[in-house]
């Protein structure tokens, strides 16, 4: 699959501001790595600017030492060092400065954090957003799908089968038996683009478009792989792709980078950072 020209061909006078600014709300003391992986993947996939919004108790210096390109926004935290509902006003103001939001990787299921997620998501209006992991867990039981409470014009949700089961109030087995139909059902009910992760990842949007991915391998069933995908999707959104196209091309590229990583590290030995390292080579193959 060839990537769109708008990703591959930059005008000579291009500057970082026009390539998109992403805010990533992610991480807690226990899962700070998820925030770092999403940030790194977004930078490797062409985003002009990435700001990582993390609990202020997490050592920003460690993140900056590993990825100095990523900016850090320290935010109010709970006693367990996850994002607090008290951070809402600061985040709300910062949203005016960015093009795309990621919310969810490694956030935890703290009640204050989940309340923050819902307040942000239900007040986003048309700001493009990728909702992943604990961002989705915070929405489970609060969507009122029949009433279409969640109607975000530019949202991509990235559940694995367990998260999709929680969102729909069904068993994982039921989801896995009919992945395509449940992805389409959720996309239509909530008017979002769905990336139902797993073998043959399904991408579906509320207008009926669907894509079944064929890249990737079992070695990608490892901690952090989904955080990498989230970063790639957001980067493609930031560079102007539609939700469906950003998700489709990101899923393909993510899987291809995973295949390249498995080729050098083996499926047994590869980890999520190996996928990030192979993103440039995967882009070359899609050029």
C-alpha positions in Angstrom: 0.0 0.0 0.0 1.3 3.4 -0.9 1.0 6.3 1.6 -0.9 9.4 0.4 1.1 12.1 -1.3 0.3 14.6 1.4 2.3 12.6 3.9 5.2 11.8 1.5 5.6 15.2 -0.3 6.3 18.3 1.8 6.7 21.7 0.2 10.2 23.2 0.5 9.1 25.9 2.8 7.2 23.6 5.2 7.5 24.3 8.9 6.6 22.3 12.0 3.5 24.4 12.8 1.7 23.3 9.6 2.5 19.6 10.2 0.3 19.5 13.3 0.6 19.9 17.0 -0.6 16.9 19.1 -1.5 16.9 22.8 -1.2 13.5 24.4 -3.0 13.0 27.7 -1.5 9.8 29.0 0.4 8.1 31.7 0.4 7.6 35.5 3.1 6.6 37.9 2.6 2.9 37.1 2.2 3.3 33.3 4.4 6.2 32.3 5.9 4.1 29.4 2.6 4.2 27.5 2.9 8.0 27.3 6.4 7.9 26.1 5.7 5.3 23.4 2.7 7.2 22.0 4.8 10.4 21.9 7.7 8.8 20.2 5.5 7.1 17.6 3.8 10.4 16.7 7.1 12.1 16.2 8.5 9.3 14.1 5.3 9.4 11.9 5.7 13.0 10.9 4.0 15.2 13.5 5.4 18.7 13.7 5.0 19.1 17.4 4.1 16.8 20.3 3.2 17.9 23.8 2.8 15.2 26.5 0.4 16.1 29.2 1.3 14.0 32.2 0.8 14.0 36.0 3.3 16.5 37.5 4.7 13.8 39.8 6.1 11.8 36.9 9.7 12.8 36.3 9.5 14.8 33.1 13.4 14.9 32.9 13.5 11.1 32.3 11.0 11.5 29.4 13.0 14.4 27.9 16.2 12.5 28.2 14.9 9.7 26.1 12.9 11.8 23.6 14.1 15.4 23.8 11.9 16.4 20.9 8.7 15.9 23.0 7.5 18.9 25.0 6.0 18.2 28.5 2.9 19.8 30.1 2.8 18.9 33.9 -0.7 18.6 35.1 -2.6 18.3 38.4 -2.5 14.7 39.8 -4.4 12.4 42.1 -2.8 11.0 45.3 -1.8 7.9 43.1 -0.1 10.1 40.5 -2.6 9.9 37.7 -4.3 12.9 36.0 -6.8 14.6 38.3 -10.2 16.2 37.4 -8.5 19.4 38.8 -6.4 19.5 35.6 -9.5 20.2 33.4 -9.2 24.0 33.2 -5.6 23.9 32.2 -6.2 21.2 29.6 -9.2 23.1 28.2 -7.1 26.2 27.7 -4.3 24.2 26.1 -6.7 22.6 23.6 -6.9 25.9 21.8 -3.2 25.6 20.8 -3.3 22.1 19.3 -4.6 20.3 16.3 -5.1 16.7 17.5 -5.7 15.2 20.9 -4.7 11.7 22.2 -6.4 10.6 25.4 -6.0 7.3 27.2 -2.7 5.5 27.1 -1.7 4.4 30.6 -4.1 6.8 32.3 -5.3 4.3 35.0 -8.9 3.7 36.1 -8.8 6.2 39.0 -12.2 7.7 39.5 -11.0 11.3 39.2 -9.0 10.4 36.1 -12.0 8.8 34.5 -14.2 11.8 35.3 -11.6 14.0 33.6 -11.7 11.9 30.5 -15.4 12.1 30.2 -15.5 15.8 30.7 -12.9 16.4 28.0 -14.4 13.9 25.5 -18.0 15.1 25.9 -17.0 18.7 25.4 -14.5 18.4 22.5 -16.9 19.3 19.7 -14.9 19.1 16.4 -11.3 18.7 17.7 -9.8 15.5 16.1 -9.2 13.0 18.9 -7.8 9.4 19.2 -9.3 7.7 22.3 -7.4 4.6 23.4 -7.0 2.2 26.4 -8.1 3.8 29.7 -9.8 6.6 27.7 -12.2 4.0 26.4 -12.5 2.3 29.8 -13.6 5.7 31.2 -16.4 5.8 28.6 -17.7 2.3 29.2 -21.2 2.5 30.7 -21.5 6.2 29.9 -22.1 6.2 26.1 -25.9 5.6 26.0 -25.3 4.3 22.5 -29.0 4.2 21.6 -29.2 8.0 22.3 -25.9 8.6 20.5 -24.5 10.6 23.4 -21.0 10.3 22.0 -21.1 12.3 18.7 -17.6 13.6 18.1 -17.2 14.6 14.4 -13.5 13.7 14.2 -13.0 10.8 16.7 -11.0 7.6 16.2 -11.5 4.9 18.9 -9.0 2.1 19.1 -10.3 -0.7 21.3 -8.9 -4.2 21.6 -11.6 -6.9 21.9 -11.8 -6.7 25.7 -12.3 -2.9 25.6 -14.9 -3.3 22.8 -16.7 -5.9 24.9 -16.9 -3.4 27.8 -18.1 -0.6 25.6 -20.9 -2.8 24.2 -21.7 -4.7 27.3 -21.0 -8.0 25.6 -18.5 -10.9 26.0 -15.2 -10.9 24.3 -16.1 -14.2 22.6 -19.1 -12.6 21.0 -17.0 -9.7 19.7 -14.4 -12.0 18.3 -16.9 -14.2 16.4 -18.1 -11.2 14.4 -15.5 -8.5 14.6 -16.4 -6.7 11.4 -20.1 -6.4 12.2 -19.5 -5.1 15.8 -16.9 -2.6 14.6 -19.5 -1.3 12.0 -22.2 -1.3 14.6 -20.3 0.8 17.1 -19.0 3.2 14.5 -22.5 3.9 13.2 -24.1 4.2 16.7 -21.5 6.7 18.0 -20.6 8.3 14.7 -16.9 7.6 15.1 -14.1 5.7 13.3 -13.4 2.4 15.0 -10.1 0.5 15.0 -10.8 -2.9 16.4 -7.4 -4.2 17.1 -6.1 -7.8 16.8 -5.4 -10.3 14.0 -6.8 -8.7 10.9 -7.5 -5.3 12.5 -10.8 -3.9 11.4 -11.2 -0.2 10.6 -14.8 1.0 10.1 -16.4 4.4 10.1 -20.0 5.6 10.5 -20.5 6.2 6.8 -20.0 2.5 6.0 -16.4 2.4 4.9 -14.4 -0.6 6.1 -10.8 -1.9 5.8 -9.4 -5.2 7.0 -5.6 -5.0 7.6 -3.3 -7.8 6.6 0.1 -6.6 7.9 1.5 -7.5 11.3 2.3 -10.6 13.2 1.9 -12.3 16.7 5.1 -10.8 17.9 3.2 -7.5 18.2 1.1 -9.0 21.0 3.3 -7.2 23.5 3.0 -4.3 26.0 3.0 -0.9 24.3 2.2 -2.0 20.7 -1.2 -0.3 20.8 0.3 2.9 22.2 2.6 3.0 19.2 -0.4 2.7 16.8 -2.3 5.5 18.6 0.7 7.8 18.1 0.8 7.0 14.3 -2.9 7.6 13.9 -2.7 11.0 15.6 0.3 12.0 13.5 -1.6 11.2 10.3 -4.6 13.2 11.5 -2.3 16.1 12.4 -1.0 16.1 8.8 -4.5 16.4 7.3 -5.8 12.9 6.7 -9.5 12.1 7.4 -10.2 9.9 10.4 -10.8 6.8 8.3 -7.8 7.3 6.1 -5.5 8.2 9.0 -6.6 5.0 10.8 -6.4 2.8 7.7 -2.9 3.9 6.7 -1.7 3.9 10.3 -2.8 0.4 10.9 -1.1 -0.8 7.7 2.2 1.0 8.5 2.1 -0.1 12.1 1.8 -3.7 11.0 4.5 -3.4 8.4 6.9 -1.9 10.9 6.0 -4.8 13.2 6.9 -7.2 10.4 10.2 -5.5 9.8 10.9 -5.6 13.5 10.1 -9.3 13.6 12.5 -9.9 10.7 15.4 -8.5 12.7 14.5 -9.2 16.3 12.3 -12.3 15.8 8.6 -12.4 16.9 9.7 -13.8 20.3 12.3 -11.1 20.9 10.7 -7.9 19.6 9.2 -5.2 21.8 7.2 -2.0 21.1 10.2 0.2 20.8 11.4 -2.0 18.0 8.2 -1.1 16.1 8.9 2.6 16.5 12.5 2.1 15.3 11.2 0.5 12.1 8.6 3.2 11.2 11.1 5.1 8.9 11.9 1.9 7.0 8.2 1.0 6.7 7.5 4.5 5.4 10.2 4.0 2.7 8.5 0.8 1.6 5.2 2.6 1.3 6.7 5.4 -0.8 
